[in-house]
Amino acid sequence: MTFTAEQDRIHGAYTRATNRWGMVTLFVGFLLATSLPFILYVTTGIHPTIGQIVTAFVAVAAVYGAFYVLEPITYFPILGPAGMYQAFMIGNISNKLLPSAIVAQSTIKAVPGTRKAAYSSTAAICGAALVHVASMLILVGIFGTVIVSITPPAITEVARLYILPSILGGVLVQLIATLKQVRATVIAIAVALLIVLVVVPHSPKIVSSFATALAVFVTVGLTWAFRSRGGKPDETGDSALIN
């Protein structure tokens, strides 16, 4: 789809403003998030050594370090620039913001990686954040203690075990239904099963710690290797990539 000069001008201004304020707000969030350990260090008697800090960092990075690279790469085509700034500031990306963006794009039939998809994901994230804050204020801030006190322990245990898998399973199904890429879906499921059932149980812990990263990179590599070479990329009326 071709855009008029005025549309390109507006989109360019929007992108520049997004990048400028996105970087500012994320940096402020970074300062706030990292200030707490220093505040504790100054105001309390807790004074960890450099060795303890490095050990703790390595322990956390061994589990979550792969996501430092994977999440920006895998989320960007769906969320777009503005959505990425919003998502990493708000949090709960995979179980709240990403599903909201996917449903919005699927509803209006927007192709991931396009301006239309980026705009819709930004609007969806705004809506999801608004609903989330409102529900947190009401259900947690006002009625949270009452709800927890009257919830049977058996229900709490079931929720603790199964809510996250059910949410992520719903996200997976929505992605499959939205993207409609059978070859990539089959490869991804096969690779995930192979790594979870074969590689992880029979590998050193250092390998299992990066199981998610391994699954992503192997899936991407195999999908690219077995891609269709005969036809042209799908070009719909909204296939212009984000600037």
C-alpha angles and dihedrals in degrees: 000000000000122000130213121246090252092053091049090049093051092046091049092052090047092051093048092049091046093052094044098049093034092059092044095050094043091050091050089049090050091053092049093047095048096041095073097074090050091048090051090047092054100038101039138046093251108116112165119193124242089252092055092048092050091046092051092047093050091048092053095041091052089061103033104020094097090059090060087072104025100052098055091045097046098039099046099075090055103035101035125208099301092042091052092055091048095045097051091046095048101037130202088092103158097042101037120009100038094051090048092052093046093050091048093050092045091050094054093033094239118169113235111250095035132109091249091053092047093051093047093048091051091052091045092052090051090052093045092050092049093050091044095052092045093049092045092052093049105033098033107021097042107020102018098104092045093049093049093047094054097040111102114240090238091061091045091054093049090049092049092052104039112024096080095046090048092051094047090045090055090050090051093051091047091051092050092048093046102044096038094201104147097179094051092045094053092047093048094050093046093048093047092051092047093051096043097043102032114016101041098047092049101039136082116268092254088063095046090050089065096040093120093050091047091051092050096048094044091048092049092048095048093044090052092046093051096039121134110267099178103071137050123254115277107271114194128171090273103043099119108121123237113270 
